[in-house]
Amino acid sequence: MAESASHTVAPAAAKKRRRYVVAALGLLVMVTSGLIWWVFGEGTFADQVEKHVKAGMPPGTDRAAAEAWISRSYQVIPSYAPPGRDKRSRFPTLLQRAGIPENVPGGGVVMFPALHQGFLGGWLSRIRPDHVWVFLLLDQDGRVQDYRFYSYHQFREAERAENENR
């Protein structure tokens, strides 16, 4: 009798274990698919940021509204560069590398780094940096008139080119 009881318990335990294995494999497939889509889907991160910024802050958005949107959307505090520029640095600044004129026209520039958001995005950004610096050019009235986007990859390419020329 003890023998038959042990046979009924073993198949039940094996069935339960099989369920856990199937669930774990399903979760692994979902996570892997999500990572692949996140890394390769919807264009580059720079393309995604550009679409998101242009949709969230169309031309004509005032500076205060733009800065509030940036803080909400990217959890960063944007910086502001007033018209004109300090020329003390002998190295190119991010503003210069992004193609912003030497004397910032109009009402200055609001700038911020766009980073991947969320727990997974934060970890993957550490492994594979992919952030984008966003520059909002303001008109005389302090409203968004144009955008510039400068990716981490563009920055690295410019650094390599400078190092080769030295």
Secondary structure per residue as TSV (DSSP state, phi and psi in degrees):
chain	resnum	aa	ss	phi	psi
A	1	M	-	360.0	-39.9
A	2	A	H	-64.2	-31.9
A	3	E	H	-65.5	-43.1
A	4	S	H	-69.8	-31.3
A	5	A	H	-67.7	-38.3
A	6	S	H	-69.0	-30.6
A	7	H	H	-69.9	-33.1
A	8	T	H	-75.7	-29.6
A	9	V	H	-74.7	-42.6
A	10	A	H	-60.7	-46.3
A	11	P	H	-64.2	-33.3
A	12	A	H	-67.1	-42.2
A	13	A	H	-66.0	-40.0
A	14	A	H	-65.9	-38.4
A	15	K	H	-64.9	-41.2
A	16	K	H	-64.9	-44.1
A	17	R	H	-61.6	-41.4
A	18	R	H	-60.8	-40.1
A	19	R	H	-60.8	-43.6
A	20	Y	H	-63.8	-40.6
A	21	V	H	-64.5	-44.4
A	22	V	H	-63.7	-42.0
A	23	A	H	-64.5	-41.6
A	24	A	H	-64.7	-42.1
A	25	L	H	-64.3	-40.8
A	26	G	H	-61.3	-43.5
A	27	L	H	-64.0	-41.8
A	28	L	H	-60.8	-43.4
A	29	V	H	-63.0	-42.7
A	30	M	H	-64.8	-45.4
A	31	V	H	-64.6	-44.5
A	32	T	H	-62.2	-43.4
A	33	S	H	-62.0	-42.1
A	34	G	H	-62.6	-42.0
A	35	L	H	-64.1	-43.6
A	36	I	H	-62.1	-44.6
A	37	W	H	-64.0	-41.7
A	38	W	H	-64.3	-40.0
A	39	V	H	-78.1	-40.9
A	40	F	H	-111.3	-14.4
A	41	G	S	-87.0	162.6
A	42	E	S	58.8	28.9
A	43	G	S	76.8	-173.2
A	44	T	-	-75.0	165.5
A	45	F	H	-61.3	-37.6
A	46	A	H	-60.7	-41.1
A	47	D	H	-63.5	-42.3
A	48	Q	H	-63.0	-44.2
A	49	V	H	-62.7	-44.4
A	50	E	H	-59.1	-46.9
A	51	K	H	-61.0	-45.4
A	52	H	H	-63.7	-45.2
A	53	V	H	-65.6	-46.2
A	54	K	H	-65.4	-32.8
A	55	A	H	-75.4	-36.5
A	56	G	H	-81.5	-26.1
A	57	M	S	-135.4	75.9
A	58	P	-	-65.8	160.1
A	59	P	T	-52.3	138.7
A	60	G	T	102.2	-11.2
A	61	T	-	-67.7	132.9
A	62	D	B	-76.9	160.9
A	63	R	H	-58.8	-44.4
A	64	A	H	-62.1	-44.0
A	65	A	H	-66.0	-39.3
A	66	A	H	-64.1	-45.2
A	67	E	H	-64.7	-38.4
A	68	A	H	-65.2	-41.8
A	69	W	H	-63.6	-42.1
A	70	I	H	-61.3	-47.5
A	71	S	H	-61.1	-40.8
A	72	R	H	-68.8	-44.9
A	73	S	H	-78.9	-36.5
A	74	Y	H	-119.3	3.2
A	75	Q	S	51.1	41.8
A	76	V	-	-132.8	158.7
A	77	I	-	-99.0	117.5
A	78	P	-	-70.2	157.4
A	79	S	E	-102.3	158.4
A	80	Y	E	-128.1	131.2
A	81	A	E	-113.5	116.7
A	82	P	-	-69.0	167.4
A	83	P	S	-55.1	146.4
A	84	G	S	87.0	173.1
A	85	R	-	-154.2	146.7
A	86	D	-	-78.1	127.7
A	87	K	-	-105.3	25.6
A	88	R	-	-74.6	-26.8
A	89	S	-	-75.9	136.8
A	90	R	S	-89.1	-8.9
A	91	F	S	-100.2	147.8
A	92	P	-	-63.5	136.0
A	93	T	-	-85.4	167.4
A	94	L	H	-60.5	-37.4
A	95	L	H	-59.4	-45.7
A	96	Q	H	-65.9	-40.9
A	97	R	H	-66.2	-30.2
A	98	A	T	-80.9	-1.5
A	99	G	T	86.5	22.1
A	100	I	-	-87.1	132.1
A	101	P	-	-54.2	154.5
A	102	E	S	-53.7	-48.0
A	103	N	S	-100.9	106.1
A	104	V	-	-55.8	121.4
A	105	P	-	-77.6	168.1
A	106	G	T	63.9	-128.3
A	107	G	T	-101.2	18.6
A	108	G	-	97.4	-164.4
A	109	V	E	-136.2	133.5
A	110	V	E	-101.3	132.3
A	111	M	E	-136.2	151.2
A	112	F	E	-161.1	155.6
A	113	P	E	-90.5	132.3
A	114	A	E	-97.8	119.0
A	115	L	-	-116.4	157.7
A	116	H	-	-59.9	140.4
A	117	Q	-	-102.5	161.8
A	118	G	H	88.7	168.6
A	119	F	H	-59.3	-51.9
A	120	L	H	-65.2	-41.1
A	121	G	H	-62.0	-38.9
A	122	G	H	-63.2	-43.3
A	123	W	H	-68.4	-42.7
A	124	L	H	-68.9	-30.1
A	125	S	H	-65.6	-30.5
A	126	R	H	-71.9	-35.1
A	127	I	H	-77.7	-41.8
A	128	R	S	-134.6	86.0
A	129	P	-	-56.9	133.8
A	130	D	-	-150.5	26.9
A	131	H	-	-75.9	166.5
A	132	V	E	-132.1	132.0
A	133	W	E	-89.8	131.5
A	134	V	E	-114.2	133.3
A	135	F	E	-123.2	125.2
A	136	L	E	-106.2	114.9
A	137	L	E	-84.5	127.7
A	138	L	E	-101.7	150.0
A	139	D	-	-86.9	-175.8
A	140	Q	T	-58.5	-28.6
A	141	D	T	-89.2	4.4
A	142	G	S	77.9	28.6
A	143	R	B	-111.9	148.1
A	144	V	E	-61.0	126.0
A	145	Q	E	-117.3	-25.6
A	146	D	E	-158.4	168.4
A	147	Y	E	-130.4	152.6
A	148	R	E	-136.2	141.9
A	149	F	E	-127.2	132.5
A	150	Y	E	-134.4	113.5
A	151	S	E	-87.0	161.8
A	152	Y	H	-58.4	-38.3
A	153	H	H	-66.3	-39.4
A	154	Q	H	-63.5	-40.3
A	155	F	H	-61.0	-46.6
A	156	R	H	-63.8	-40.2
A	157	E	H	-62.6	-42.6
A	158	A	H	-64.5	-40.5
A	159	E	H	-62.4	-44.2
A	160	R	H	-61.5	-42.8
A	161	A	H	-62.9	-41.1
A	162	E	H	-64.5	-41.9
A	163	N	H	-66.1	-33.7
A	164	E	H	-69.5	-29.8
A	165	N	H	-82.5	-7.7
A	166	R	-	-84.4	360.0
